[in-house]
Amino acid sequence: MDPFELKKNLLDLSHTENLQYYNTAVIVLFTYFVGIIIAVMTRQIQLNNYSQIGMLIFVSVPAILIPVILIKKHFKKMKQIKKEIQGLIN
């Protein structure tokens, strides 16, 4: 196997790995939002109860922030890998 194909295959594997992390973070974020919506609709979370809203915000900030940061990180990596693959092909 020549070095060109080897490098391209390694970049493809890295891209696939980042894509899996990206998709997992999107699914976690979507699932969290669906759970919150269901909890509000079934009145397990009372919107007029300030202590529940405070706890919801306390839990939601890291639960939303971590997947968003991971999504941005892996999206940037995927763009970089695509540019590297295009550079190899051209």
Contacts in CASP RR format, 6 or more apart in sequence:
PFRMAT RR
TARGET T0000
AUTHOR 0000-0000-0000
METHOD contacts of the structure
MODEL  1
MDPFELKKNLLDLSHTENLQYYNTAVIVLFTYFVGIIIAVMTRQIQLNNY
SQIGMLIFVSVPAILIPVILIKKHFKKMKQIKKEIQGLIN
4 88 0 8 1.000
7 88 0 8 1.000
8 85 0 8 1.000
8 88 0 8 1.000
11 81 0 8 1.000
11 84 0 8 1.000
11 85 0 8 1.000
11 88 0 8 1.000
12 85 0 8 1.000
14 77 0 8 1.000
14 81 0 8 1.000
15 78 0 8 1.000
15 81 0 8 1.000
15 82 0 8 1.000
15 85 0 8 1.000
18 74 0 8 1.000
18 77 0 8 1.000
18 78 0 8 1.000
18 81 0 8 1.000
19 74 0 8 1.000
19 78 0 8 1.000
21 70 0 8 1.000
21 74 0 8 1.000
22 70 0 8 1.000
22 71 0 8 1.000
22 74 0 8 1.000
22 75 0 8 1.000
22 78 0 8 1.000
25 67 0 8 1.000
25 68 0 8 1.000
25 70 0 8 1.000
25 71 0 8 1.000
25 74 0 8 1.000
26 67 0 8 1.000
26 71 0 8 1.000
28 67 0 8 1.000
29 64 0 8 1.000
29 67 0 8 1.000
29 68 0 8 1.000
29 71 0 8 1.000
32 60 0 8 1.000
32 63 0 8 1.000
32 64 0 8 1.000
32 67 0 8 1.000
36 45 0 8 1.000
36 56 0 8 1.000
36 60 0 8 1.000
39 45 0 8 1.000
40 47 0 8 1.000
45 52 0 8 1.000
45 53 0 8 1.000
45 56 0 8 1.000
46 52 0 8 1.000
47 53 0 8 1.000
END
